[in-house]
């Protein structure tokens, strides 16, 4: 189920509120002898998060859970560590990373419970079933707590603790696969947006600026640069193709020295919402492999 955007926190008796983890959304499939994790593109995640292979022992029902993989450091989820782990292939590096920064799966909803698909039950009933799924929690698996009514206060606490924000969900909301509704809305301290990585420009003092774009229908549209957080070292962790021409219809002014890339990679840009500035305090948050470039559409 997709989560809609909303800027301002609010209070309502019709909603529950829970913390939004800065992690990787995934679906977890549990039975009495194994667990399997899949991201939005149905990519198997367990080979890269082997420390979670035994968490099926914490679950006492056959179920399918919706939640987040996260790496938490000093009480705060750190997406960059999680993102680097998600691209590892070497077994030794995966094992080392799992010991240095172990991941946790935090479940916030249940889709299937002991033989029944439960997506047509109200959220509050699904939350009760979610608790029933657990034999016990641990440092590797937990379920998301929520509060009622006081969304503004929870948002303020999230902001104080430097967390990503909160999610507000209607108590009676059903679970809609692949559909965005106003039943679930995220209220973020910092917001983020996905862009296609189109090229890079080498700047003085060993700085690098990424050229970014989004699709308007089938046309790739120039959306400027992002410098904070951008580096060739980060780019070189991924497979990319250099091309000898601009991927845009015309080379945008000021980009004549760009090294152009085939529009194959998607990057996440995080920034402070501000009506007067398009992207205030923008910084490259990471490069994601669970979204296709054509999904980066203007205004979405």
N, C-alpha and C positions, 0 to 999 in steps of 0.2 A: 504494500500500500504506500502510495506516495504522500509526501508531506508538503503542504502549500506554504508559501511565504507570508509572513506578517511582520510588521515593523514594531508596533507598540505593544507592550505587555498590557494585560487586562485582567480583571476579576470577573468571575461568573460562576453561578451555582450549577450551570449546565456542563461545565468542563472539569476535567482533572488536569493536573500539571505535573510534569516530571522533568528532570534534568536532561539536557541534550548532551550526549557524549561526543567528543571530537574523535570519532573512530570510523570503522568501516562497516556499513550496513551489510548484514548477511542473514541467510536462512539456515537454521541448524536442524538436522534430522537425527532424532534420537531413537534407538531401540535398546534392548537389554544387553547388547554386547558391543555397540559402536556408536560413533557420532560422525556426521559428515557436514561440512560447512560449504555453502555456495554463495558467491557474490551475485550482483545484479546481472552479470553476464554468464551466470551458471558455471563460473570457474571454481574448481575445487581448491579450497584454502587450507585444508588440514595438513597437506605435505609441508607447508611453510610455517605452520603453527603446531608443531608436534607436541608441545607441552600440554595441549588441550585434548589429546587423543583419549584420555581416560575419564573425561568429565561426564561421560554417559553414566558413570557410577553414582553421580549426584542426582540423577533423574530417575524417578520411580515409575514413570508411565511412558509408553510409546507415544511420541509426540513430535510435532514440527513447530519450532519456535522462531519468532522474528526478533532480531536484536542487533547488537553492535559488538564487534571485536574492538578492543582498545588496549593500548599500552599506557599504564598510569605511572607517572613519576612524581613523587612528593604530593600525591593526592590530586594531580591534574593530568587528564589524558593528553598525550603528546602525539599528534597525528604524524609528524615527520618521521618518528621512529617506527611507527606502525607501517607507514608507507614504504620505507626502505626495506623493512622485513618482507613485505608482500611481493617483492621482486627477486628475492634471493632464490638461487637454485642449488648452490653448493651445500651438500649435507652438513659439512663441518661448520660452515658459516651459519647455517640455520640453527644448529645445535648451540653454537656459541651465543647467538643473538637471543635464543629462547631462555638462556640462563642469565644473560645480562639484563634483559628487559622482557620478562615474561608477559604474555598477553592474558586478557580476561575476556570472557564472553558474558555480556549483560543482556538478558532477555527482557523484552518489554511487551510481548504479545504471543499468543498461541493460535496457530492455524488449524492444527490437527491434534486430537486428544483421544487416545485409546479407541481407535477405530472410527471416530467421527470427525468430519470436517466441521469446524465450529465458527466459520467466518460470518455466519448469519446470526450469531448471538451478540447481544450488546457488549460493548467494550468492558463494562463493569463486571459482567459475568465471565468474560474471557480472562480478566485480571485474577479472579478467584481461581479459575482453572489453572492459570499460570503458576500460582503459588502451590497448587496441589501437585503440579508436575515435579516439584523439588523434594528430594529426600533430605538434602541439606545443601547449603551454600558453601563456597570456599573462596580462596584467593584466585581461583581460575574460572569460577562461574557464579553468577548471582542474578537476581531479577530486580528490575527497576521499581523503586518505590515511587509513590505519587502523593500529592496533597490535593485537597479539594478547595475551591473558591479563591484562594489567595495567590493568584498568578503574579501579581505585581511584586509582592514580597519575595517570592521564590526567584523571580528574575533579578531583583536587587542583590539577593544572596549569591546567585550565580556570577553576577558581575563582580562582586567583592572578592570572590574566590578565583577569579580569572578563568572561569569556565566558559564554554561556548555559548550557552544560553539555555532555553527551556523549550518544551513542546507542550502545547495545549491540545487536549483531545476531548471531543464530546463524549459524555458518559454513555450515550445510547448509540454511538457510531458502530456500524458494521465494518467488516474488513473487506476492502475492495482491491482486488489484484490489479496492479499497474495503473490505478486510477488516482488522479489528484483531486481531492475535494477540500472544502473548508472544514471538514470534520476534524482534521489534524492540521495544526499550523505551528510552524517553528518561529520562535522569537529569539533572535540571536544578538549577543553583545557585538560580535563582529559578523558580518555577512560574507558569503563567498559566492563566486560565480565561475563557471567553467568556460574555458576558451581553447581554441585550437592553437597549438604552438606552430608558428609559421616560419620562424627564422631567428637569428640572433645577430647582435652587433657587438663587437669588441670595443670597449671604451678605455680611456686612460685609467691608471691605477689598478689594472687587472680586473676591472669591472666588466660585467656582461649584461646586456639588456636583451630580453626576449621580445620578439615581435609576435603579437597575438591577434587573433581574429575570431569571428563567429560566422555562422552561416545565416543568410537571409534567404530562406527556401533552399535552393541549390547553389546560390552564389556565396562565395567566401568574401566576407567584408572585413576590412582593416579596423582594428580596435585599439591601436596604440602599442605602447611598450610597457613592460614590467621589469624593473631593475632590482628592487629589494628582494633578496632571496634567490635571485637567478644566478646560475653559474654553469660553466661548461662541465665542471665535475659532476654536478647533478644531472645534466643532460646526458652525459656519457654513461650513466647507469642504465640507459635505455637504448634500444635499437632505433635508429633514425636514418633517413636518407637525405643527403644533400642534393639539391637540384640547381640547375643553372639559370633559373628564371623565377620571378616573383609568382607565388601561388595565387595572388590577387589578379584581377583583370588588368590593373595598372599598378606600377610600383608607387607606393605612397611617398609623397615628398619627405625628404629627410631620411630615407631608408636606402639610399643608393649604395651604401657600403655593407648592407646586410648580407649575411650568408643565409640563403633561403633553404628551407626544409620542406619536404613533402608533407602535406597536412595530415599526419598520421597520429600525432600525440595530442592528448588532452591535458591541460594544466588547470589547477585550481588557484584562483587569485582571491585572497582574503582582503577585505577592506572595511573601514568604518562607514556605516551608512550616513550620508549627508546629502540633503536635497540640493545644496548649492555646488557640490563638487561630484563629478561622476564616480570617481573611485578614490576616496580619501585614505591616506596611509596604506596604500595598496602594497601587498607583499605576496610573492609566490609561495603558496602553501605546499604545493607538491604536484607531481605528475601522476595521473590515475590511469589504470588499465581496465577499468570496469565501465567505461563509457566510450561510445564511438564519436569521432569528430563531427559527423553530420547531426548528432544529437545536440550539439552546442549551437542553439538557434538564438538569434537576436530577440531579447525580451522574454526569454524563458529561463 
